[in-house]
């Protein structure tokens, strides 16, 4: 998938523009909007990977963050 398309889908799910590369914004939107609390891992990407089946937005965030 195209990175811009992924970002667009993330913003649609979250109903506002966020920076998927910002750990703070990602954690806040998951917690506040989706009531998703990520497991504690060494990196946010590891936490997202452990929770990617919880909601499609987690999968999209992980895809966005891991694409170049």
Secondary structure, DSSP 8 states (H G I E B T S, - for coil): --HHHHHHHHHHHHTS---TT-HHHHHHHHHHHH-------SSHHHHHHHTTTT-HHHHHHHHHHH--
